[in-house]
Amino acid sequence: MNDELDPVRRLRADVPPPSQSARDAVRIAVSGAAESERAAADHVRRSRWRPSRFLAFGFAGLAVTGAAAYGATQVIGVGAPAPHATNPPVLRADSRTLLLGLRVPDPAGGPPWAVRLGISGSPTRGGSGLEVQIGRLQDNQLGFVGEDNAFHNDGLFHSASTAAALMTPANYSVTGHTLRRALRSLHRFDLTVPAVASAYRGCGTTRVRVRGAPPRQQLRAQEQELEKQLAFLRADGTAARRRARFTHTPLAQLVASTAYELHLTREQLSGWYTEPTFRPCPHHDLRTVIVGDTGPDTQSVTIAGPGLRQTERISANDNGLYLFITTTPFSFRHHYALTVTCRDGHVLHGAATPSAAGPPLTPNCN
Amino acid sequence: MVPDGHVERGSDAAALARSTSDVEAFSVVVDRHFAVVHRYLARRVGVDRADDLAAQTFVIAFTRRDTFDATAASARPWLFGIASNVLRNDLRAERRMLAAIARLDPAAAGDLAGEVEQTIARADAARETARVAALISTLDDDQREVLLLHAWGELSQPEIAEALAIPVGTVYSRLSRARASLRRALRDSTYETPAAKELNR
């Protein structure tokens, strides 16, 4: 055919065919999605007794408790600060923190929600780690309200330092050579088990003695192996990045899941194990937390799905992070849409099908 | 493995239906369409990004396989529709790439000494490439999407309509406007796209 489209057809007609690694990557990615689909189905089956806590939408969401019952005023009573973690899950001692300007009201009132970033390591020396800590804010301190596995349902505000194990409902560990890159990898987050387990273990959590644990010798060996794995992944070297690429899993997620396995192993070694009492949480006390990054030039973000439509304005000093707090439970079966308006007027759309291995579809203004 | 481009009627739908109980069945769809989808994405945003975006496209297809219209002859328009959605998040990357092509120095394409005619031909080709890239970059998003699905994705107008979930008449009109712009740009050597005007300012 000889027409005006010929020059278009010739344009970039010499792109090489996909490499074998690209073909392998898609197979691995699809396998991962299938695996996650199975896991999600299992999760739904196992957790039918409690509301959905998880969302994978290119970002992560989870429900936290103890929020709604204390909501009449902005300032509530203050309880003891959270104790330091015996096994600090992520944040290193050399971390610096940055409290973002986002203030998101809770549907039932009370202290607003806020985001604090913990940044550790040097961008020029092997990359840096970033922890996104989400919690309630009172007197410029981040913490949580009410029920958790340390303070139970006391209705008080508990501030939490970066060393507190239970400081937030979500701790996301990501690595990157710059803060910007680390933030951008946020929207690659799907469901992160450590994020839930390290800070929130369901309602009425108690610590119980470990029963039926593997022999201590085996646990010791497992602990050592996981420590090695974690060091290997945290080094963020070529081999670690290659592993992440071939498993189509963000390196930070591999770090987080390995850290969680290590945490569980150490818990078993200690002879105690923290687990939920399987008492359903009151629905009105549940919150779904949706967090993600759409780039520093974001003006506003709108999320829409079944029973949910919220718009949030993002200020310039929020580093492009958005945060929605809602009582609407998320479902793996529903479709959610994210509409992002950039400061230059561009409107970007991200469609999403929540699934544990859902691909990042968060639009980015950058 | 089924060669790229070979589509048996209904076989994609059958494979997708089977994949709800047998994940391996989805590999039929991957084998059949991965190369064309990847090639399309690579032309739009470059090979490196295409690897990621193609993987995303097929993961989305997998997670949404129950929404595929089982009466469709081929999954290709559906996959291109997903790829187009995925691409929307990378429109700026595409614009940057097209702008880079548009800034190509025609003289650089002919820097081999001797062979004057070949050098001139290469320079002409580079000039045309730059002009076409500049023009594509200045089309509005809807026109560019339709034009490139047609020219690079090799989809017919009805298939584009299926991919983008828009009426086929809309596809015809967008394609017609895009072609008219192209015709004018290629016929009139002094024609300057807005992007070119911006560069020359």
HADDOCK unambig.tbl for C-alpha pairs under 7 A between the chains (distance, minus, plus):
assign (segid A and resid 4 and name CA) (segid B and resid 179 and name CA) 6.73 0.50 0.50
assign (segid A and resid 4 and name CA) (segid B and resid 182 and name CA) 6.30 0.50 0.50
assign (segid A and resid 4 and name CA) (segid B and resid 183 and name CA) 5.69 0.50 0.50
assign (segid A and resid 5 and name CA) (segid B and resid 151 and name CA) 6.72 0.50 0.50
assign (segid A and resid 7 and name CA) (segid B and resid 132 and name CA) 6.91 0.50 0.50
assign (segid A and resid 8 and name CA) (segid B and resid 132 and name CA) 6.64 0.50 0.50
assign (segid A and resid 8 and name CA) (segid B and resid 151 and name CA) 6.65 0.50 0.50
assign (segid A and resid 9 and name CA) (segid B and resid 151 and name CA) 5.53 0.50 0.50
assign (segid A and resid 9 and name CA) (segid B and resid 152 and name CA) 6.16 0.50 0.50
assign (segid A and resid 11 and name CA) (segid B and resid 129 and name CA) 6.30 0.50 0.50
assign (segid A and resid 12 and name CA) (segid B and resid 43 and name CA) 5.67 0.50 0.50
assign (segid A and resid 15 and name CA) (segid B and resid 39 and name CA) 6.95 0.50 0.50
assign (segid A and resid 15 and name CA) (segid B and resid 42 and name CA) 6.68 0.50 0.50
assign (segid A and resid 15 and name CA) (segid B and resid 43 and name CA) 6.51 0.50 0.50
assign (segid A and resid 17 and name CA) (segid B and resid 35 and name CA) 6.83 0.50 0.50
assign (segid A and resid 17 and name CA) (segid B and resid 39 and name CA) 6.59 0.50 0.50
assign (segid A and resid 18 and name CA) (segid B and resid 35 and name CA) 6.38 0.50 0.50
assign (segid A and resid 18 and name CA) (segid B and resid 38 and name CA) 6.53 0.50 0.50
assign (segid A and resid 22 and name CA) (segid B and resid 51 and name CA) 5.50 0.50 0.50
assign (segid A and resid 25 and name CA) (segid B and resid 55 and name CA) 6.82 0.50 0.50
assign (segid A and resid 26 and name CA) (segid B and resid 55 and name CA) 4.59 0.50 0.50
assign (segid A and resid 26 and name CA) (segid B and resid 58 and name CA) 6.99 0.50 0.50
assign (segid A and resid 29 and name CA) (segid B and resid 55 and name CA) 6.64 0.50 0.50
assign (segid A and resid 29 and name CA) (segid B and resid 59 and name CA) 6.44 0.50 0.50
assign (segid A and resid 30 and name CA) (segid B and resid 59 and name CA) 5.24 0.50 0.50
assign (segid A and resid 30 and name CA) (segid B and resid 62 and name CA) 6.83 0.50 0.50
assign (segid A and resid 33 and name CA) (segid B and resid 59 and name CA) 6.56 0.50 0.50
assign (segid A and resid 34 and name CA) (segid B and resid 23 and name CA) 6.89 0.50 0.50
assign (segid A and resid 348 and name CA) (segid B and resid 89 and name CA) 6.86 0.50 0.50
assign (segid A and resid 359 and name CA) (segid B and resid 56 and name CA) 5.73 0.50 0.50
assign (segid A and resid 359 and name CA) (segid B and resid 59 and name CA) 6.94 0.50 0.50
assign (segid A and resid 361 and name CA) (segid B and resid 86 and name CA) 6.96 0.50 0.50
assign (segid A and resid 363 and name CA) (segid B and resid 89 and name CA) 5.04 0.50 0.50
assign (segid A and resid 364 and name CA) (segid B and resid 89 and name CA) 6.74 0.50 0.50
